[in-house]
């Protein structure tokens, strides 16, 4: 996350998802994946806006914790300064000392182009997640997010809640691996 983008329209979408998860009784944490220097006042106001705490504050991740990764660009098979790697995402889902109920990541790593190409890339990322014995779905819009969990039931409950809030069903992309979708 780059400080110059704090408070932009993507952050409003992040806040919506954080609020939806809190309504489902999750405590939401963030790894902002900062790519520049932040003043402590900037950090506090960003966390307050999203209603989250830094991931370091979570001493017992578990069934009712959610973790937001906020890289500059998104999710990639390889880690970089601007990307979250699949290895790190899966660690946050399955390693006992790190495992959160739901992990979600801001993902803008799609080149501008056809929607069909974006759909193929999303499908590929969901395939990779499934190979790691995890479940996932995308919120597909101008600000795309991947939601993942090692428990199918967590994502199904989140999907039902988002639909109940009025989120159009066509915005949710799955591989069909979630039995309720």
C-alpha positions as CSV (number, residue, x, y, z in Angstrom):
1,X,0.0,0.0,0.0
2,X,1.3,3.4,-1.0
3,X,0.4,6.3,1.3
4,X,-0.6,8.5,-1.6
5,X,-3.7,6.2,-2.2
6,X,-5.1,6.3,1.3
7,X,-8.7,7.2,1.3
8,X,-9.3,6.5,-2.4
9,X,-12.3,4.7,-3.8
10,X,-10.5,1.3,-3.4
11,X,-10.3,2.0,0.3
12,X,-14.0,2.6,0.5
13,X,-14.5,-0.9,-1.0
14,X,-12.0,-2.3,1.5
15,X,-14.0,-0.7,4.3
16,X,-17.3,-2.3,3.0
17,X,-15.7,-5.7,3.1
18,X,-14.3,-5.1,6.6
19,X,-17.7,-4.1,7.8
20,X,-19.3,-7.1,6.2
21,X,-16.9,-9.4,8.0
22,X,-17.3,-7.6,11.3
23,X,-21.1,-8.1,11.0
24,X,-20.3,-11.9,10.8
25,X,-18.4,-11.5,14.1
26,X,-14.9,-11.5,12.6
27,X,-12.1,-9.4,14.1
28,X,-10.3,-7.9,11.0
29,X,-6.6,-7.4,10.8
30,X,-4.5,-6.0,8.0
31,X,-1.0,-6.4,6.6
32,X,-0.8,-3.2,4.6
33,X,2.4,-4.3,2.8
34,X,3.6,-0.7,2.8
35,X,5.8,0.3,-0.1
36,X,6.8,3.7,1.4
37,X,7.3,5.4,4.8
38,X,4.1,6.2,6.7
39,X,3.8,8.6,9.6
40,X,2.1,7.0,12.6
41,X,-0.8,9.5,12.3
42,X,-1.3,8.2,8.7
43,X,-1.3,4.6,9.9
44,X,-3.8,5.3,12.7
45,X,-6.2,7.2,10.5
46,X,-6.1,4.4,7.8
47,X,-6.7,1.7,10.3
48,X,-9.5,3.7,12.0
49,X,-11.1,4.3,8.6
50,X,-11.1,0.5,7.8
51,X,-11.9,-0.5,11.4
52,X,-8.9,-2.9,11.6
53,X,-5.8,-3.5,13.6
54,X,-2.3,-4.4,12.3
55,X,-1.7,-8.1,11.8
56,X,1.0,-8.0,14.5
57,X,-1.6,-7.2,17.1
58,X,-3.2,-10.6,16.5
59,X,-1.7,-13.0,19.0
60,X,-4.3,-15.8,18.3
61,X,-5.5,-16.0,14.7
62,X,-8.4,-18.4,14.3
63,X,-11.8,-19.2,13.1
64,X,-13.2,-15.7,13.7
65,X,-10.3,-13.6,12.5
66,X,-10.0,-12.2,9.0
67,X,-6.8,-10.9,7.5
68,X,-6.6,-8.3,4.7
69,X,-3.5,-8.2,2.6
70,X,-3.2,-4.8,0.9
71,X,-0.4,-4.9,-1.7
72,X,0.1,-2.1,-4.2
73,X,-0.7,-4.4,-7.2
74,X,-2.1,-7.7,-6.1
75,X,-1.5,-11.4,-5.9
76,X,1.2,-13.2,-7.9
77,X,2.9,-16.5,-8.0
78,X,6.1,-14.7,-7.0
79,X,6.5,-12.3,-4.2
80,X,7.7,-8.8,-5.0
81,X,7.5,-5.4,-3.2
82,X,4.1,-4.7,-4.9
83,X,2.7,-8.3,-4.9
84,X,1.6,-10.9,-2.3
85,X,2.8,-14.4,-3.1
86,X,0.5,-17.5,-3.1
87,X,2.9,-19.0,-0.5
88,X,2.3,-16.2,1.9
89,X,-1.5,-16.3,1.3
90,X,-1.6,-20.0,1.9
91,X,0.5,-19.7,5.1
92,X,-2.1,-17.3,6.5
93,X,-4.8,-19.9,5.8
94,X,-3.2,-23.2,6.9
95,X,-0.2,-22.8,9.2
96,X,-1.5,-23.4,12.7
97,X,0.2,-20.4,14.3
98,X,-0.9,-18.0,11.4
99,X,-4.2,-19.4,10.3
100,X,-7.1,-17.0,9.9
101,X,-10.7,-18.0,9.2
102,X,-10.8,-15.8,6.1
103,X,-8.0,-14.1,4.2
104,X,-8.7,-11.5,1.5
105,X,-6.4,-9.6,-0.8
106,X,-6.7,-6.5,-2.9
107,X,-5.9,-7.7,-6.4
108,X,-5.3,-5.3,-9.3
109,X,-2.7,-7.5,-11.0
110,X,-4.8,-7.7,-14.2
111,X,-3.7,-5.8,-17.2
112,X,-6.2,-3.5,-18.7
113,X,-7.8,-5.4,-21.5
114,X,-10.6,-7.7,-22.2
115,X,-12.8,-9.0,-19.4
116,X,-12.3,-12.5,-20.8
117,X,-8.6,-12.2,-20.2
118,X,-9.2,-11.0,-16.6
119,X,-11.6,-14.0,-16.1
120,X,-8.9,-16.4,-17.2
121,X,-6.4,-15.0,-14.8
122,X,-8.9,-15.1,-12.0
123,X,-9.7,-18.7,-12.8
124,X,-6.0,-19.5,-12.8
125,X,-5.5,-18.0,-9.4
126,X,-8.5,-19.8,-8.0
127,X,-7.0,-23.1,-9.5
128,X,-3.7,-22.4,-7.7
129,X,-5.6,-21.8,-4.4
130,X,-7.6,-25.0,-4.8
131,X,-4.3,-27.0,-5.3
132,X,-3.3,-25.7,-1.9
133,X,-6.5,-27.3,-0.5
134,X,-8.2,-23.9,0.0
135,X,-11.4,-22.4,-1.3
136,X,-11.8,-19.0,-2.8
137,X,-13.9,-16.6,-4.7
138,X,-13.4,-13.2,-6.4
139,X,-15.3,-10.0,-6.0
140,X,-14.9,-8.8,-9.6
141,X,-15.2,-5.0,-10.2
142,X,-12.9,-2.1,-10.7
143,X,-11.4,-3.0,-7.3
144,X,-11.1,-6.8,-7.4
145,X,-10.5,-8.9,-4.2
146,X,-9.8,-12.5,-3.7
147,X,-11.4,-14.1,-0.6
148,X,-9.9,-17.4,0.6
149,X,-10.4,-19.9,3.4
150,X,-9.4,-23.4,4.3
151,X,-13.0,-23.9,5.3
152,X,-15.7,-23.8,2.6
153,X,-18.4,-22.9,5.2
154,X,-16.7,-19.6,6.0
155,X,-16.8,-18.4,2.4
156,X,-20.3,-19.7,1.9
157,X,-21.5,-17.7,4.9
158,X,-19.7,-14.6,3.6
159,X,-21.2,-15.0,0.1
160,X,-24.7,-15.3,1.6
161,X,-24.1,-12.2,3.7
162,X,-22.8,-10.1,0.8
163,X,-25.9,-11.2,-1.3
164,X,-28.2,-10.3,1.6
165,X,-26.6,-6.8,1.7
166,X,-27.5,-6.5,-2.0
167,X,-24.2,-7.2,-3.7
168,X,-25.1,-8.4,-7.2
169,X,-24.4,-12.1,-7.6
170,X,-22.7,-11.5,-10.9
171,X,-19.9,-9.7,-9.0
172,X,-18.9,-13.0,-7.3
173,X,-16.7,-15.3,-9.4
174,X,-16.0,-18.9,-8.3
175,X,-14.7,-22.0,-9.9
176,X,-17.8,-23.8,-8.8
177,X,-15.8,-25.3,-6.0
178,X,-18.1,-23.7,-3.4
179,X,-21.2,-26.0,-3.2
180,X,-23.6,-23.1,-2.6
181,X,-22.7,-20.9,-5.6
